[in-house]
Structures are given as C-alpha cells and as structure tokens.
Amino acid sequence: MIPETKKTFSSIALMLLFIICLCFGAEFIEGNEIENDMPSKSIIEVLKEHTDELMSIPGVVGTAEGLCDDQPCIKVFVIKNTPELEQKIPNVLEGFTVNVEETGEFRALPENND
C-alpha cells in the first residue's frame, strides 16, 4: 500500500473501533453493570407502598417524608427506639434512606370547644 493510503485506512479503522467501543460501552452501563443510586420511584410512591408494612411493626407509630443530610428520606416514628426495632426497620427503602426517630406515643389533642 501507499503510505498515504495506509494512514487513511488506519484512521478509519481507529474511528470505527472508537464508535464500536462507545456503542457497547453504553449497553454495558445500561445493563446495570454500573449501579444507579437514583431511586426509580418518588418518595411519595415509596411511602405509599411501604407504610402499611412499616406500621405493622410493633412500636412503629408513624411514617413521613423528611430530610436527612439535605436529601429526601423516609422518617419512621417509634414509641421507643430499641436495637430489636432497629433490626426490623430497613436502613434504605427503594433508594431512600430510612431514619428512625423516637417520639413516644402519638395522642389526639382534646377538642377545643371555644
């Protein structure tokens, strides 16, 4: 081959190799080989789906959306925080941090008849 043709052929081969790597690299990433930390559902959806399950744990008195370290998180309110209770409540639900807060029992306020 003529040296100039060899250069052109090499350049085209390198470009094709680069394009192939880009295509297969994207499929590799999309194939969950790299873990995605972003939740796929909103925190409201996650709370809606898991509140009954969390409330069924003895000692849990409520759940709510909150902020933990300036990030959306799930708050689980308990009468008394114990190691046994901490084991039953997950640390993360569908990508959202779960924060357990000891609140005591919730009671309804008396009616105000002014």
C-alpha positions, 0 to 999 in steps of 0.5 A: 500500500501507499503510505498515504493510503495506509494512514487513511485506512488506519484512521478509519479503522481507529474511528470505527473501533472508537464508535464500536467501543462507545456503542457497547460501552453504553449497553454495558452501563445500561445493563446495570453493570454500573449501579444507579443510586437514583431511586426509580420511584418518588418518595411519595410512591415509596411511602405509599407502598411501604407504610402499611408494612412499616406500621405493622411493626410493633412500636412503629407509630408513624411514617413521613417524608423528611430530610436527612443530610439535605436529601429526601428520606423516609422518617419512621416514628417509634414509641421507643427506639430499641436495637430489636426495632432497629433490626426490623426497620430497613436502613434504605427503602427503594433508594431512600434512606430510612431514619428512625426517630423516637417520639413516644406515643402519638395522642389526639389533642382534646377538642377545643370547644371555644 
